[in-house]
Amino acid sequence: MGEPVHDECWEAVHRLYHFLDGELTSEKRLEISQHLDSCHPCLEAFDFEADLRQMLAAKCRDHVPETLVMRVAAALREVEQHAE
């Protein structure tokens, strides 16, 4: 059985995209960074997202397929709807 998900874990994982994009306040970045340093499951999620972004940037440097743009936009809309 996995570790229980705590509020801090939910917050850290929920804000990974904002963290990676540098869209958080210094205080919130420090808080999440400290959490990632002490929470292996959240650090794994962070590493996965960071690696995924690097791979996408390398593969889609010249041209982003329209189908990918549409899928990412739909996924972001869905995440935003669930966050509200």
N, C-alpha and C positions, 0 to 999 in steps of 0.2 A: 504494500500500500504506500502511496506517495505521502509527502509531507503535507500538513494542512496549509491551505492558502490563507495568509494573514492579510489584514488591510494594507500593510506596507507593501506586500508582494503585489497585490492587485494594483495599487497606485504606481509602483515601479513599472510593471509590465504595461499597464494602460498608457503610460506616458513615454514609452520607449521611442516612438516615432518623433515626438517632440524633443526628447533628449538628444537623439541622433541628429536632428535638424538644427539643434542649438536654439530652440524656441522657448526655453524655460528661463526663469530668473536664476541668478547665480545661487540663491538660497535653495531653490528647488533642485537645481542640478547637483549641488553638494549633497543634499538629502538623499537623492536617488543614487548618486555615486557611492555614498557610504553604505546604502542598503545593498547595492550590487556587490560590494567588497565582502559582505558578510553572508550573502544568500546565494548559494550555488545554483539552485534552479532558476532564479531570476537572471543570474549572470549568464547561464547557458542560453536563455531566451534572448538576452542582449547580444551575445556573440553571434547567434543565428541571424538576427535581424541585421547586424552590422555586416556580416559576411554576405547576406543576400543583397544588400544595397550595393556592396562593392562589385559583386558579380553582375548585377543588373547594369551598373554604370559601365562596366567593361564591355559587356555584350551589346548594349544598346547605345553605344557612344555615337554612332553615325546616324542611326535611324531606329526609332522606336515604332514597332508594329502597331497599327491602329487598334488591333484587337487587344493588345496588352494595355494600351492607354484606356480603352473602354473598361476592361476588367478591373484595373486598378482604381479607376474613378468609381465604379460600382461598389467595390469593396470599401473604399473610403466613405462613401455615402452610407453604407450599411453600418459601419463602425460608428459614425457620427450619430446615426439614428438611435443606436443602442446606448450611446453615452448620454443621451438626453433623457 
